[in-house]
């Protein structure tokens, strides 16, 4: 759930920056002069999405043992599988939100479906 707070912070920052730069053109010119030495504003959100992609891939790579899979087929329940699925779901939700903000902000966004597709050999 803390990812939603991060999304809100990024969205608020983008809106505030847009408002301030259009509200006072003189301030905007001064701010752009200062921004030349600032790091890439897309770097942190891109790193966040990239980290989530890597974490999702790691979770997808972990599998239950063969006995657990047989147990599941016979009507058993795997709590670890459910937890992993919930974690993947939450990570994907957060990554989708920040990725949408990247795209809206003019940054290069990720193709999450392509990034998370199983590798074909």
C-alpha positions in Angstrom: 0.0 0.0 0.0 2.9 2.3 0.4 3.3 2.4 -3.3 0.1 4.3 -3.6 1.6 7.0 -1.4 4.5 7.2 -3.8 2.2 7.4 -6.8 0.3 10.3 -5.1 3.6 12.1 -4.3 4.8 11.8 -7.9 1.4 12.9 -9.3 1.2 15.9 -6.9 4.8 16.9 -7.8 4.0 16.8 -11.5 0.9 18.9 -11.1 2.6 21.4 -8.8 5.6 21.8 -11.1 3.3 22.3 -14.1 1.2 24.9 -12.2 4.2 26.8 -10.9 5.9 26.9 -14.3 2.8 28.2 -16.0 1.8 30.6 -13.2 4.9 32.8 -13.4 6.9 32.6 -16.6 9.8 34.5 -15.0 10.1 31.9 -12.3 9.9 29.2 -15.0 12.9 30.7 -16.8 14.9 30.8 -13.6 13.9 27.3 -12.7 15.0 25.9 -16.0 18.4 27.5 -15.6 18.8 25.7 -12.3 17.4 22.4 -13.7 20.3 22.0 -16.1 22.5 20.8 -13.2 19.6 18.7 -11.7 19.5 15.0 -12.4 17.1 13.5 -14.8 13.5 13.8 -13.3 12.6 10.5 -15.1 15.4 8.5 -13.4 13.8 7.8 -10.0 10.4 6.7 -11.4 12.1 4.6 -14.1 14.3 3.0 -11.4 11.1 2.3 -9.3 9.4 0.5 -12.2 12.5 -1.4 -13.1 12.9 -2.6 -9.5 9.3 -3.7 -9.5 9.8 -5.6 -12.8 12.8 -7.4 -11.4 10.9 -8.3 -8.2 8.0 -9.6 -10.2 10.3 -11.7 -12.4 12.0 -13.1 -9.3 8.6 -14.1 -7.8 7.5 -15.6 -11.0 10.7 -17.7 -11.2 10.1 -19.2 -7.7 7.9 -22.3 -8.0 6.6 -24.7 -5.5 8.2 -28.1 -5.3 6.7 -31.0 -7.4 5.0 -32.5 -4.4 3.3 -29.2 -3.6 2.0 -29.0 -7.2 0.6 -32.6 -6.9 -1.0 -31.6 -3.6 -2.6 -28.6 -5.3 -4.0 -30.8 -8.1 -5.5 -33.2 -5.6 -7.5 -30.3 -4.0 -5.0 -29.0 -1.6 -4.3 -25.3 -1.1 -0.9 -23.6 -1.3 -0.7 -20.6 1.0 2.7 -19.7 -0.5 1.3 -19.7 -4.0 -1.5 -17.4 -2.9 0.9 -15.0 -1.2 3.2 -15.0 -4.2 0.3 -14.2 -6.5 -0.9 -11.4 -4.2 2.6 -9.9 -4.1 2.9 -10.0 -7.8 -0.5 -8.4 -8.2 0.4 -5.6 -5.8 3.8 -5.0 -7.5 2.2 -4.9 -10.9 -0.4 -2.5 -9.7 2.2 -0.1 -8.4 4.4 -0.5 -11.5 1.4 0.2 -13.8 0.6 3.4 -11.9 4.1 4.8 -11.9 4.5 3.7 -15.6 1.4 5.7 -16.5 2.9 8.7 -14.7 6.1 8.3 -16.7 4.2 8.3 -19.9 2.0 11.3 -18.9 5.2 13.2 -17.9 6.8 12.7 -21.3 9.3 10.1 -20.0 10.1 6.9 -21.7 7.7 4.3 -20.3 8.0 0.5 -20.0 6.0 -2.0 -22.0 5.2 -4.1 -18.9 3.4 -6.8 -20.7 6.5 -7.4 -22.9 8.9 -7.1 -19.9 7.0 -9.6 -17.8 6.2 -12.1 -20.6 7.7 -15.5 -20.1 11.0 -15.9 -22.0 10.6 -18.1 -25.0 13.6 -20.3 -25.9 
